[in-house]
Amino acid sequence: MATMTINAPASPRPLLGDCLKAARRARNLTLKDVSERTGMALSTLSKVENHQMSLTYDKLLQLSAGLGMEVAELFHPVGAAAPASAVPTARRSVSRGGEGQFIRTHAYGYHYQCTELLGKRMVPIIAELQARTLEEFGPLMRHAGEEYLLVLEGRVAVHTEFYAPEILEAGDGIYIDSTMAHAYLNAGAGRARAICVCSADNPDLYEQLQELARGAMPPG
C-alpha cells in the first residue's frame, strides 16, 4: 500500500499592515509621526495598517526612507520570530587581544570589539574608566537602547539621573536603560576596567556611540 505524505502548511507571510505597525511601534511612533516623516497621508497609512489597501513599490521606498529602515522590514519585521526554515546569517567575529578600535576621551578609554561587522545591534566595548568625579566627567551621557556593564578590575561608581549612585566591585554588573542619563566613574585608587555591551534596534548604534565618544574627546 502506497504511503501518503502530508506536508505541514507553510507559515503565512506577515501582512504589510502588521509589519508597518510593528516597525512603527518599535520606534515609538504614532501614525501621525510616520505621516510627518514620510510625507504620506495619515488616512493612507491607517488603511495600510488595517489591511484595507497595499502600496506600490515607490510608496514602499518612500515609507522605508522616511522611517530610516530597509524595505525588507516591511515584509518581515525586525524582532519577529524567524521561520524554522530561515537561513542563518552565520555572522561571526573573533576578537583577539589588542585588536579593535580604541578611542580615548577625558572620561573613558573605549576599546571597541569586532569592528569589522557592520550594522550590529549589539556593540561590545572594553572600557577603561578614568574620571573620578562628576565635575571631571562632565555632562552625563545618554543614547538609544540598553546596556550591561560588568566590572573586570577596580571599583566603579554608577551615576544615573533617577537613582542614587551605586558602587560596583570587580565581578559586579549593572543593566540600565541607556536613554537614562548615566556616567561610570573610577571609584578606586587604581585602574578600573569593565566590559560594556550596548544594544539597540538601530543598526547605526556603533556610529552613534563613536560620535558621542568623539564629542567627549579633549581638544587637540
N, CA and C atoms as a LAMMPS dump frame, in Angstrom:
ITEM: TIMESTEP
0
ITEM: NUMBER OF ATOMS
660
ITEM: BOX BOUNDS ff ff ff
-5.0000000000000000e+02 5.0000000000000000e+02
-5.0000000000000000e+02 5.0000000000000000e+02
-5.0000000000000000e+02 5.0000000000000000e+02
ITEM: ATOMS id mol type element x y z
1 1 1 N 0.842 -1.169 0
2 1 2 C 0 0 0
3 1 3 C 0.886 1.23 0
4 2 1 N 0.554 2.153 -0.89
5 2 2 C 1.361 3.364 -1.005
6 2 3 C 1.241 4.207 0.256
7 3 1 N 2.345 4.843 0.61
8 3 2 C 2.362 5.715 1.785
9 3 3 C 2.14 7.152 1.344
10 4 1 N 1.215 7.819 1.971
11 4 2 C 0.913 9.205 1.62
12 4 3 C 1.57 10.136 2.639
13 5 1 N 2.301 11.102 2.14
14 5 2 C 2.965 12.079 2.998
15 5 3 C 2.184 13.375 2.985
16 6 1 N 1.864 13.876 4.151
17 6 2 C 1.136 15.138 4.266
18 6 3 C 2.102 16.204 4.752
19 7 1 N 2.326 17.214 3.955
20 7 2 C 3.227 18.304 4.329
21 7 3 C 2.476 19.338 5.157
22 8 1 N 3.127 19.84 6.187
23 8 2 C 2.517 20.889 7.006
24 8 3 C 2.363 22.143 6.176
25 9 1 N 1.293 22.886 6.351
26 9 2 C 1.109 24.112 5.572
27 9 3 C 2.177 25.129 5.897
28 10 1 N 2.606 25.856 4.876
29 10 2 C 3.638 26.879 5.087
30 10 3 C 3.095 27.982 5.976
31 11 1 N 3.985 28.556 6.776
32 11 2 C 3.583 29.658 7.648
33 11 3 C 3.18 30.844 6.783
34 12 1 N 2.074 31.502 7.085
35 12 2 C 1.648 32.646 6.275
36 12 3 C 2.65 33.781 6.379
37 13 1 N 2.85 34.484 5.263
38 13 2 C 3.748 35.638 5.277
39 13 3 C 3.103 36.775 6.064
40 14 1 N 3.881 37.517 6.82
41 14 2 C 3.311 38.648 7.552
42 14 3 C 2.69 39.653 6.579
43 15 1 N 1.56 40.219 6.946
44 15 2 C 0.901 41.215 6.117
45 15 3 C 1.617 42.555 6.25
46 16 1 N 1.565 43.345 5.174
47 16 2 C 2.224 44.649 5.165
48 16 3 C 1.763 45.507 6.328
49 17 1 N 0.456 45.517 6.602
50 17 2 C -0.058 46.339 7.692
51 17 3 C 0.504 45.944 9.04
52 18 1 N 0.638 44.624 9.263
53 18 2 C 1.196 44.149 10.53
54 18 3 C 2.665 44.532 10.655
55 19 1 N 3.396 44.43 9.536
56 19 2 C 4.819 44.776 9.56
57 19 3 C 5.027 46.271 9.782
58 20 1 N 4.181 47.084 9.144
59 20 2 C 4.276 48.524 9.349
60 20 3 C 3.976 48.872 10.802
61 21 1 N 2.972 48.256 11.365
62 21 2 C 2.606 48.537 12.75
63 21 3 C 3.742 48.142 13.69
64 22 1 N 4.362 46.969 13.434
65 22 2 C 5.464 46.511 14.276
66 22 3 C 6.655 47.455 14.182
67 23 1 N 6.968 47.895 12.953
68 23 2 C 8.101 48.812 12.768
69 23 3 C 7.827 50.153 13.44
70 24 1 N 6.597 50.624 13.324
71 24 2 C 6.225 51.911 13.936
72 24 3 C 6.315 51.835 15.454
73 25 1 N 5.777 50.76 16.03
74 25 2 C 5.797 50.62 17.49
75 25 3 C 7.211 50.416 18.015
76 26 1 N 8.038 49.732 17.244
77 26 2 C 9.426 49.531 17.669
78 26 3 C 10.166 50.856 17.768
79 27 1 N 9.702 51.866 17.026
80 27 2 C 10.325 53.183 17.043
81 27 3 C 9.544 54.18 17.897
82 28 1 N 8.528 53.687 18.597
83 28 2 C 7.691 54.53 19.466
84 28 3 C 7.09 55.7 18.691
85 29 1 N 6.541 55.403 17.511
86 29 2 C 5.951 56.427 16.669
87 29 3 C 4.443 56.244 16.552
88 30 1 N 3.726 57.342 16.43
89 30 2 C 2.303 57.3 16.12
90 30 3 C 2.151 57.331 14.599
91 31 1 N 0.928 57.052 14.129
92 31 2 C 0.685 57.16 12.695
93 31 3 C 0.934 58.592 12.201
94 32 1 N 0.597 59.56 13.048
95 32 2 C 0.85 60.956 12.678
96 32 3 C 2.346 61.203 12.519
97 33 1 N 3.156 60.629 13.418
98 33 2 C 4.61 60.77 13.311
99 33 3 C 5.105 60.196 11.988
100 34 1 N 4.597 59.004 11.642
101 34 2 C 5.008 58.359 10.392
102 34 3 C 4.605 59.214 9.196
103 35 1 N 3.403 59.782 9.259
104 35 2 C 2.927 60.639 8.176
105 35 3 C 3.847 61.841 7.992
106 36 1 N 4.251 62.459 9.087
107 36 2 C 5.114 63.635 9.016
108 36 3 C 6.507 63.28 8.505
109 37 1 N 7.002 62.089 8.888
110 37 2 C 8.348 61.695 8.468
111 37 3 C 8.402 61.257 7.009
112 38 1 N 7.321 60.699 6.514
113 38 2 C 7.329 60.12 5.17
114 38 3 C 6.628 60.982 4.13
115 39 1 N 5.795 61.943 4.579
116 39 2 C 5.018 62.737 3.641
117 39 3 C 3.824 62 3.072
118 40 1 N 3.475 60.859 3.676
119 40 2 C 2.33 60.072 3.218
120 40 3 C 1.103 60.437 4.041
121 41 1 N -0.058 60.389 3.408
122 41 2 C -1.295 60.78 4.081
123 41 3 C -1.578 59.858 5.267
124 42 1 N -2.045 60.46 6.356
125 42 2 C -2.395 59.701 7.548
126 42 3 C -3.464 58.657 7.232
127 43 1 N -4.443 59.03 6.392
128 43 2 C -5.515 58.096 6.04
129 43 3 C -4.973 56.891 5.276
130 44 1 N -3.972 57.132 4.42
131 44 2 C -3.359 56.032 3.669
132 44 3 C -2.659 55.059 4.606
133 45 1 N -1.896 55.594 5.526
134 45 2 C -1.169 54.752 6.477
135 45 3 C -2.131 53.951 7.345
136 46 1 N -3.221 54.584 7.753
137 46 2 C -4.22 53.893 8.567
138 46 3 C -4.838 52.736 7.787
139 47 1 N -5.141 52.962 6.509
140 47 2 C -5.727 51.899 5.685
141 47 3 C -4.742 50.75 5.499
142 48 1 N -3.459 51.073 5.36
143 48 2 C -2.448 50.019 5.215
144 48 3 C -2.392 49.157 6.468
145 49 1 N -2.34 49.805 7.635
146 49 2 C -2.258 49.053 8.886
147 49 3 C -3.511 48.216 9.126
148 50 1 N -4.647 48.643 8.6
149 50 2 C -5.902 47.907 8.788
150 50 3 C -6.221 46.988 7.613
151 51 1 N -5.188 46.733 6.774
152 51 2 C -5.303 45.77 5.668
153 51 3 C -6.381 46.17 4.664
154 52 1 N -6.578 47.471 4.494
155 52 2 C -7.596 47.951 3.556
156 52 3 C -6.994 48.391 2.232
157 53 1 N -5.662 48.495 2.173
158 53 2 C -5.007 48.826 0.919
159 53 3 C -3.539 48.427 0.998
160 54 1 N -2.916 48.289 -0.166
161 54 2 C -1.496 47.988 -0.235
162 54 3 C -0.77 49.211 -0.775
163 55 1 N 0.516 49.07 -1.058
164 55 2 C 1.308 50.194 -1.547
165 55 3 C 2.108 49.776 -2.769
166 56 1 N 2.306 50.717 -3.684
167 56 2 C 3.173 50.468 -4.819
168 56 3 C 4.626 50.477 -4.344
169 57 1 N 5.526 49.988 -5.195
170 57 2 C 6.923 49.884 -4.791
171 57 3 C 7.525 51.251 -4.479
172 58 1 N 7.17 52.268 -5.274
173 58 2 C 7.729 53.591 -4.997
174 58 3 C 7.243 54.13 -3.659
175 59 1 N 6.009 53.787 -3.262
176 59 2 C 5.496 54.206 -1.961
177 59 3 C 6.187 53.441 -0.833
178 60 1 N 6.51 52.163 -1.093
179 60 2 C 7.252 51.388 -0.098
180 60 3 C 8.628 52.003 0.126
181 61 1 N 9.271 52.433 -0.955
182 61 2 C 10.573 53.088 -0.825
183 61 3 C 10.443 54.402 -0.061
184 62 1 N 9.404 55.169 -0.346
185 62 2 C 9.164 56.43 0.352
186 62 3 C 8.947 56.188 1.841
187 63 1 N 8.196 55.138 2.161
188 63 2 C 7.906 54.805 3.557
189 63 3 C 9.163 54.36 4.291
190 64 1 N 9.923 53.463 3.678
191 64 2 C 11.124 52.945 4.341
192 64 3 C 12.179 54.035 4.504
193 65 1 N 12.305 54.918 3.503
194 65 2 C 13.286 56.001 3.607
195 65 3 C 12.917 56.957 4.727
196 66 1 N 11.624 57.283 4.848
197 66 2 C 11.191 58.198 5.891
198 66 3 C 11.389 57.644 7.287
199 67 1 N 11.32 56.317 7.423
200 67 2 C 11.482 55.68 8.729
201 67 3 C 12.917 55.22 8.975
202 68 1 N 13.792 55.403 7.978
203 68 2 C 15.183 55.004 8.148
204 68 3 C 15.339 53.511 8.32
205 69 1 N 14.671 52.735 7.476
206 69 2 C 14.681 51.282 7.599
207 69 3 C 14.831 50.648 6.231
208 70 1 N 15.116 49.363 6.209
209 70 2 C 15.192 48.626 4.959
210 70 3 C 13.787 48.24 4.504
211 71 1 N 13.58 48.198 3.175
212 71 2 C 12.282 47.794 2.652
213 71 3 C 11.908 46.399 3.15
214 72 1 N 12.924 45.535 3.309
215 72 2 C 12.66 44.154 3.737
216 72 3 C 11.932 44.092 5.067
217 73 1 N 12.137 45.111 5.938
218 73 2 C 11.481 45.096 7.247
219 73 3 C 9.973 45.251 7.113
220 74 1 N 9.511 45.762 5.981
221 74 2 C 8.071 45.905 5.758
222 74 3 C 7.425 44.572 5.38
223 75 1 N 8.266 43.557 5.19
224 75 2 C 7.731 42.237 4.87
225 75 3 C 8.117 41.201 5.909
226 76 1 N 9.092 41.537 6.76
227 76 2 C 9.445 40.678 7.885
228 76 3 C 9.965 41.583 8.982
229 77 1 N 9.125 41.979 9.926
230 77 2 C 9.531 42.978 10.919
231 77 3 C 10.688 42.524 11.777
232 78 1 N 11.58 43.485 12.095
233 78 2 C 12.696 43.199 12.996
234 78 3 C 12.153 42.765 14.35
235 79 1 N 12.715 41.677 14.884
236 79 2 C 12.276 41.182 16.179
237 79 3 C 11.235 40.099 16.081
238 80 1 N 10.62 39.91 14.88
239 80 2 C 9.647 38.842 14.731
240 80 3 C 10.36 37.513 14.683
241 81 1 N 9.692 36.479 15.139
242 81 2 C 10.291 35.155 15.147
243 81 3 C 10.548 34.708 13.714
244 82 1 N 11.747 34.251 13.448
245 82 2 C 12.089 33.801 12.104
246 82 3 C 11.489 32.418 11.868
247 83 1 N 11.049 32.101 10.638
248 83 2 C 10.527 30.781 10.359
249 83 3 C 11.598 29.73 10.536
250 84 1 N 11.159 28.508 10.82
251 84 2 C 12.114 27.439 11.101
252 84 3 C 13.043 27.199 9.934
253 85 1 N 12.584 27.509 8.703
254 85 2 C 13.386 27.25 7.518
255 85 3 C 14.334 28.395 7.184
256 86 1 N 14.346 29.462 8.015
257 86 2 C 15.19 30.622 7.716
258 86 3 C 16.657 30.224 7.703
259 87 1 N 17.408 30.82 6.766
260 87 2 C 18.832 30.529 6.661
261 87 3 C 19.583 31.415 7.641
262 88 1 N 20.419 30.858 8.512
263 88 2 C 21.162 31.689 9.469
264 88 3 C 22.142 32.591 8.74
265 89 1 N 22.394 33.759 9.321
266 89 2 C 23.343 34.681 8.699
267 89 3 C 24.777 34.192 8.861
268 90 1 N 25.036 33.359 9.877
269 90 2 C 26.369 32.798 10.144
270 90 3 C 27.41 33.89 10.382
271 91 1 N 26.968 35.045 10.89
272 91 2 C 27.921 36.107 11.197
273 91 3 C 28.755 35.695 12.392
274 92 1 N 30.042 35.962 12.328
275 92 2 C 30.929 35.62 13.422
276 92 3 C 32.144 36.525 13.371
277 93 1 N 32.637 36.888 14.54
278 93 2 C 33.835 37.714 14.602
279 93 3 C 34.628 37.324 15.845
280 94 1 N 35.888 37.006 15.653
281 94 2 C 36.775 36.672 16.766
282 94 3 C 37.585 37.912 17.116
283 95 1 N 37.57 38.288 18.376
284 95 2 C 38.296 39.473 18.829
285 95 3 C 39.555 39.036 19.578
286 96 1 N 40.703 39.263 18.988
287 96 2 C 41.98 38.926 19.62
288 96 3 C 42.449 40.072 20.518
289 97 1 N 43.285 39.73 21.474
290 97 2 C 43.811 40.746 22.373
291 97 3 C 44.517 41.857 21.614
292 98 1 N 44.152 43.098 21.902
293 98 2 C 44.778 44.242 21.264
294 98 3 C 44.12 44.67 19.97
295 99 1 N 43.186 43.853 19.436
296 99 2 C 42.501 44.22 18.202
297 99 3 C 41.3 45.106 18.495
298 100 1 N 40.765 45.733 17.458
299 100 2 C 39.611 46.611 17.611
300 100 3 C 39.997 48.063 17.4
301 101 1 N 39.082 48.943 17.714
302 101 2 C 39.313 50.38 17.558
303 101 3 C 39.32 51.039 18.931
304 102 1 N 40.341 51.841 19.19
305 102 2 C 40.483 52.471 20.505
306 102 3 C 40.26 53.972 20.379
307 103 1 N 39.393 54.503 21.211
308 103 2 C 39.136 55.947 21.284
309 103 3 C 39.279 56.368 22.74
310 104 1 N 40.086 57.4 22.985
311 104 2 C 40.286 57.88 24.354
312 104 3 C 39.644 59.251 24.527
313 105 1 N 38.889 59.414 25.607
314 105 2 C 38.314 60.698 25.972
315 105 3 C 38.843 61.077 27.352
316 106 1 N 38.39 62.21 27.871
317 106 2 C 38.832 62.613 29.202
318 106 3 C 38.251 61.711 30.284
319 107 1 N 37.135 61.004 29.967
320 107 2 C 36.463 60.184 30.979
321 107 3 C 36.683 58.692 30.772
322 108 1 N 36.77 58.262 29.514
323 108 2 C 36.868 56.833 29.201
324 108 3 C 37.976 56.568 28.187
325 109 1 N 38.414 55.316 28.186
326 109 2 C 39.16 54.765 27.066
327 109 3 C 38.278 53.669 26.493
328 110 1 N 37.747 53.848 25.273
329 110 2 C 36.843 52.883 24.658
330 110 3 C 37.631 51.967 23.73
331 111 1 N 37.56 50.678 23.955
332 111 2 C 38.187 49.704 23.063
333 111 3 C 37.061 48.89 22.421
334 112 1 N 36.637 49.315 21.215
335 112 2 C 35.527 48.664 20.523
336 112 3 C 35.974 47.327 19.953
337 113 1 N 35.15 46.295 20.134
338 113 2 C 35.46 44.954 19.677
339 113 3 C 34.681 44.607 18.41
340 114 1 N 35.219 43.675 17.617
341 114 2 C 34.52 43.126 16.442
342 114 3 C 34.043 44.231 15.505
343 115 1 N 34.913 45.177 15.22
344 115 2 C 34.509 46.355 14.457
345 115 3 C 34.302 46.067 12.972
346 116 1 N 34.741 44.904 12.481
347 116 2 C 34.556 44.618 11.054
348 116 3 C 33.119 44.235 10.716
349 117 1 N 32.308 43.908 11.725
350 117 2 C 30.904 43.59 11.488
351 117 3 C 30.103 44.88 11.438
352 118 1 N 29.405 45.108 10.328
353 118 2 C 28.615 46.318 10.165
354 118 3 C 27.169 46.081 10.57
355 119 1 N 26.477 47.147 10.936
356 119 2 C 25.057 47.048 11.252
357 119 3 C 24.758 46.212 12.482
358 120 1 N 25.687 46.19 13.449
359 120 2 C 25.456 45.4 14.665
360 120 3 C 24.359 46.043 15.516
361 121 1 N 23.548 45.219 16.154
362 121 2 C 22.566 45.713 17.114
363 121 3 C 23.056 45.495 18.548
364 122 1 N 24.301 45.085 18.66
365 122 2 C 24.949 44.946 19.96
366 122 3 C 26.391 45.398 19.775
367 123 1 N 26.852 46.307 20.62
368 123 2 C 28.207 46.853 20.494
369 123 3 C 29 46.494 21.75
370 124 1 N 29.961 45.562 21.632
371 124 2 C 30.791 45.199 22.793
372 124 3 C 31.989 46.137 22.933
373 125 1 N 32.23 46.593 24.151
374 125 2 C 33.297 47.554 24.422
375 125 3 C 34.05 47.126 25.678
376 126 1 N 35.377 47.23 25.634
377 126 2 C 36.177 47.147 26.86
378 126 3 C 36.506 48.59 27.235
379 127 1 N 36.093 48.991 28.431
380 127 2 C 36.213 50.392 28.832
381 127 3 C 37.207 50.558 29.971
382 128 1 N 38.049 51.564 29.843
383 128 2 C 38.913 51.991 30.941
384 128 3 C 38.306 53.264 31.507
385 129 1 N 37.947 53.244 32.781
386 129 2 C 37.261 54.383 33.396
387 129 3 C 38.298 55.293 34.046
388 130 1 N 38.31 56.539 33.64
389 130 2 C 39.358 57.459 34.065
390 130 3 C 38.855 58.565 34.98
391 131 1 N 37.718 59.158 34.675
392 131 2 C 37.202 60.253 35.503
393 131 3 C 36.822 59.728 36.887
394 132 1 N 37.124 60.522 37.916
395 132 2 C 36.824 60.108 39.29
396 132 3 C 35.761 60.975 39.959
397 133 1 N 35.366 62.072 39.311
398 133 2 C 34.307 62.936 39.845
399 133 3 C 33.374 63.324 38.697
400 134 1 N 32.153 63.726 39.058
401 134 2 C 31.212 64.171 38.034
402 134 3 C 31.689 65.459 37.38
403 135 1 N 32.39 66.295 38.132
404 135 2 C 32.934 67.521 37.563
405 135 3 C 33.958 67.19 36.481
406 136 1 N 34.77 66.182 36.747
407 136 2 C 35.761 65.754 35.769
408 136 3 C 35.1 65.066 34.575
409 137 1 N 34.017 64.329 34.833
410 137 2 C 33.322 63.601 33.772
411 137 3 C 32.602 64.555 32.826
412 138 1 N 31.944 65.555 33.392
413 138 2 C 31.157 66.465 32.572
414 138 3 C 29.706 66.021 32.497
415 139 1 N 28.939 66.486 31.498
416 139 2 C 27.521 66.115 31.384
417 139 3 C 27.338 64.607 31.266
418 140 1 N 26.323 64.085 31.939
419 140 2 C 26.045 62.669 31.839
420 140 3 C 25.669 62.32 30.403
421 141 1 N 25.93 61.079 30.006
422 141 2 C 25.678 60.633 28.641
423 141 3 C 24.332 59.928 28.55
424 142 1 N 23.739 59.942 27.374
425 142 2 C 22.549 59.159 27.097
426 142 3 C 22.535 58.829 25.6
427 143 1 N 21.971 57.681 25.275
428 143 2 C 21.871 57.271 23.867
429 143 3 C 20.787 56.206 23.761
430 144 1 N 20.475 55.797 22.562
431 144 2 C 19.407 54.822 22.343
432 144 3 C 19.756 53.463 22.928
433 145 1 N 18.718 52.688 23.278
434 145 2 C 18.913 51.29 23.652
435 145 3 C 19.098 51.026 25.128
436 146 1 N 19.736 49.902 25.419
437 146 2 C 20.025 49.449 26.773
438 146 3 C 21.477 48.982 26.817
439 147 1 N 22.006 48.81 28.016
440 147 2 C 23.386 48.357 28.113
441 147 3 C 23.64 47.589 29.403
442 148 1 N 24.679 46.766 29.352
443 148 2 C 25.103 45.991 30.52
444 148 3 C 26.583 46.256 30.735
445 149 1 N 26.971 46.534 31.979
446 149 2 C 28.363 46.76 32.325
447 149 3 C 28.796 45.767 33.391
448 150 1 N 29.916 45.093 33.157
449 150 2 C 30.496 44.142 34.105
450 150 3 C 31.89 44.63 34.486
451 151 1 N 32.121 44.849 35.777
452 151 2 C 33.411 45.351 36.246
453 151 3 C 34.445 44.227 36.221
454 152 1 N 35.55 44.467 35.532
455 152 2 C 36.643 43.495 35.478
456 152 3 C 37.694 43.753 36.542
457 153 1 N 37.927 45.029 36.812
458 153 2 C 39.029 45.408 37.704
459 153 3 C 38.718 46.738 38.353
460 154 1 N 39.028 46.876 39.652
461 154 2 C 38.841 48.139 40.353
462 154 3 C 37.431 48.305 40.916
463 155 1 N 37.099 49.558 41.26
464 155 2 C 35.785 49.913 41.796
465 155 3 C 35.164 50.962 40.872
466 156 1 N 33.858 50.83 40.643
467 156 2 C 33.164 51.717 39.706
468 156 3 C 31.945 52.324 40.381
469 157 1 N 31.815 53.642 40.275
470 157 2 C 30.622 54.329 40.764
471 157 3 C 29.716 54.596 39.567
472 158 1 N 28.457 54.151 39.673
473 158 2 C 27.49 54.33 38.593
474 158 3 C 26.526 55.443 38.984
475 159 1 N 26.494 56.503 38.201
476 159 2 C 25.59 57.623 38.443
477 159 3 C 24.521 57.63 37.35
478 160 1 N 23.253 57.743 37.741
479 160 2 C 22.141 57.861 36.797
480 160 3 C 21.205 58.948 37.28
481 161 1 N 20.372 59.451 36.369
482 161 2 C 19.529 60.591 36.732
483 161 3 C 18.367 60.221 37.639
484 162 1 N 18.002 58.953 37.747
485 162 2 C 16.83 58.577 38.539
486 162 3 C 17.153 57.756 39.784
487 163 1 N 18.422 57.389 39.983
488 163 2 C 18.776 56.53 41.107
489 163 3 C 19.963 57.106 41.867
490 164 1 N 20.072 56.702 43.122
491 164 2 C 21.244 57.082 43.905
492 164 3 C 22.468 56.366 43.336
493 165 1 N 23.651 56.938 43.496
494 165 2 C 24.867 56.298 42.978
495 165 3 C 25.041 54.89 43.539
496 166 1 N 25.594 54.011 42.726
497 166 2 C 25.825 52.612 43.105
498 166 3 C 27.303 52.303 42.936
499 167 1 N 27.895 51.619 43.91
500 167 2 C 29.294 51.219 43.833
501 167 3 C 29.365 49.754 43.414
502 168 1 N 30.135 49.48 42.369
503 168 2 C 30.326 48.112 41.881
504 168 3 C 31.778 47.694 42.077
505 169 1 N 31.951 46.479 42.542
506 169 2 C 33.282 45.896 42.691
507 169 3 C 33.527 44.944 41.513
508 170 1 N 34.77 44.455 41.408
509 170 2 C 35.104 43.507 40.351
510 170 3 C 34.168 42.298 40.43
511 171 1 N 33.574 41.929 39.315
512 171 2 C 32.622 40.834 39.272
513 171 3 C 31.174 41.284 39.34
514 172 1 N 30.936 42.526 39.768
515 172 2 C 29.57 43.07 39.818
516 172 3 C 29.172 43.601 38.446
517 173 1 N 27.862 43.589 38.182
518 173 2 C 27.37 44.097 36.911
519 173 3 C 26.123 44.937 37.113
520 174 1 N 25.778 45.717 36.104
521 174 2 C 24.557 46.532 36.145
522 174 3 C 23.974 46.617 34.743
523 175 1 N 22.652 46.579 34.659
524 175 2 C 21.916 46.663 33.387
525 175 3 C 21.044 47.909 33.464
526 176 1 N 21.155 48.789 32.475
527 176 2 C 20.4 50.039 32.553
528 176 3 C 19.771 50.398 31.2
529 177 1 N 18.783 51.249 31.283
530 177 2 C 18.192 51.895 30.116
531 177 3 C 19.144 53.006 29.686
532 178 1 N 19.697 52.897 28.47
533 178 2 C 20.723 53.849 28.037
534 178 3 C 20.18 55.233 27.731
535 179 1 N 18.848 55.363 27.572
536 179 2 C 18.283 56.697 27.347
537 179 3 C 18.239 57.502 28.645
538 180 1 N 18.456 56.815 29.784
539 180 2 C 18.569 57.483 31.068
540 180 3 C 19.993 58.023 31.177
541 181 1 N 20.148 59.305 31.489
542 181 2 C 21.483 59.898 31.591
543 181 3 C 22.314 59.127 32.609
544 182 1 N 23.578 58.847 32.255
545 182 2 C 24.388 57.999 33.122
546 182 3 C 25.878 58.303 32.965
547 183 1 N 26.643 57.859 33.957
548 183 2 C 28.096 58.004 33.924
549 183 3 C 28.706 56.907 34.778
550 184 1 N 29.842 56.388 34.326
551 184 2 C 30.615 55.415 35.091
552 184 3 C 31.917 56.078 35.512
553 185 1 N 32.178 56.08 36.824
554 185 2 C 33.381 56.73 37.352
555 185 3 C 34.305 55.716 38.004
556 186 1 N 35.594 56.011 37.963
557 186 2 C 36.585 55.212 38.682
558 186 3 C 36.505 55.606 40.154
559 187 1 N 36.039 54.67 40.989
560 187 2 C 35.837 54.974 42.408
561 187 3 C 36.944 54.395 43.285
562 188 1 N 38.031 53.936 42.682
563 188 2 C 39.131 53.365 43.454
564 188 3 C 40.417 54.13 43.276
565 189 1 N 41.472 53.643 43.939
566 189 2 C 42.768 54.317 43.855
567 189 3 C 43.546 53.889 42.623
568 190 1 N 43.247 52.682 42.112
569 190 2 C 43.986 52.163 40.969
570 190 3 C 43.181 52.203 39.689
571 191 1 N 43.493 51.274 38.796
572 191 2 C 42.836 51.224 37.498
573 191 3 C 41.449 50.61 37.61
574 192 1 N 40.516 51.064 36.768
575 192 2 C 39.163 50.493 36.705
576 192 3 C 38.869 50.123 35.258
577 193 1 N 38.521 48.858 35.039
578 193 2 C 38.221 48.364 33.7
579 193 3 C 36.908 47.597 33.741
580 194 1 N 36.174 47.65 32.625
581 194 2 C 34.884 46.974 32.575
582 194 3 C 34.571 46.565 31.144
583 195 1 N 33.7 45.571 31.02
584 195 2 C 33.109 45.22 29.727
585 195 3 C 31.737 45.858 29.681
586 196 1 N 31.47 46.608 28.613
587 196 2 C 30.174 47.238 28.442
588 196 3 C 29.593 46.779 27.109
589 197 1 N 28.367 46.277 27.141
590 197 2 C 27.687 45.837 25.92
591 197 3 C 26.443 46.699 25.741
592 198 1 N 26.418 47.484 24.651
593 198 2 C 25.276 48.344 24.343
594 198 3 C 24.459 47.705 23.226
595 199 1 N 23.152 47.768 23.351
596 199 2 C 22.312 47.181 22.309
597 199 3 C 21.143 48.1 22.009
598 200 1 N 20.67 48.029 20.745
599 200 2 C 19.506 48.791 20.309
600 200 3 C 19.031 48.232 18.987
601 201 1 N 17.785 48.527 18.625
602 201 2 C 17.259 48.099 17.337
603 201 3 C 17.905 48.868 16.189
604 202 1 N 18.494 49.999 16.508
605 202 2 C 19.09 50.852 15.482
606 202 3 C 20.428 50.276 15.014
607 203 1 N 20.555 49.888 13.732
608 203 2 C 21.819 49.323 13.268
609 203 3 C 22.948 50.34 13.217
610 204 1 N 22.644 51.632 13.401
611 204 2 C 23.676 52.667 13.406
612 204 3 C 24.178 52.965 14.815
613 205 1 N 23.88 52.099 15.773
614 205 2 C 24.263 52.345 17.165
615 205 3 C 25.768 52.54 17.306
616 206 1 N 26.561 51.708 16.631
617 206 2 C 28.02 51.806 16.73
618 206 3 C 28.497 53.195 16.314
619 207 1 N 27.955 53.697 15.187
620 207 2 C 28.348 55.017 14.716
621 207 3 C 27.91 56.106 15.702
622 208 1 N 26.716 55.952 16.308
623 208 2 C 26.239 56.931 17.278
624 208 3 C 27.138 56.962 18.513
625 209 1 N 27.557 55.79 18.984
626 209 2 C 28.428 55.734 20.158
627 209 3 C 29.784 56.366 19.857
628 210 1 N 30.283 56.161 18.643
629 210 2 C 31.547 56.791 18.275
630 210 3 C 31.426 58.306 18.254
631 211 1 N 30.296 58.802 17.743
632 211 2 C 30.095 60.252 17.715
633 211 3 C 30.041 60.82 19.127
634 212 1 N 29.361 60.105 20.044
635 212 2 C 29.317 60.542 21.43
636 212 3 C 30.718 60.575 22.033
637 213 1 N 31.489 59.539 21.733
638 213 2 C 32.847 59.462 22.275
639 213 3 C 33.708 60.591 21.735
640 214 1 N 33.611 60.841 20.425
641 214 2 C 34.421 61.905 19.834
642 214 3 C 34.011 63.278 20.366
643 215 1 N 32.718 63.429 20.672
644 215 2 C 32.257 64.683 21.229
645 215 3 C 32.797 64.938 22.621
646 216 1 N 33.206 63.856 23.285
647 216 2 C 33.751 63.985 24.637
648 216 3 C 35.284 64.01 24.641
649 217 1 N 35.904 63.975 23.453
650 217 2 C 37.356 63.975 23.402
651 217 3 C 37.906 65.361 23.724
652 218 1 N 39.015 65.418 24.443
653 218 2 C 39.606 66.713 24.764
654 218 3 C 40.121 67.386 23.499
655 219 1 N 40.078 68.708 23.417
656 219 2 C 40.565 69.394 22.231
657 219 3 C 42.048 69.166 21.999
658 220 1 N 42.415 69.159 20.721
659 220 2 C 43.821 68.978 20.37
660 220 3 C 44.231 67.549 20.327
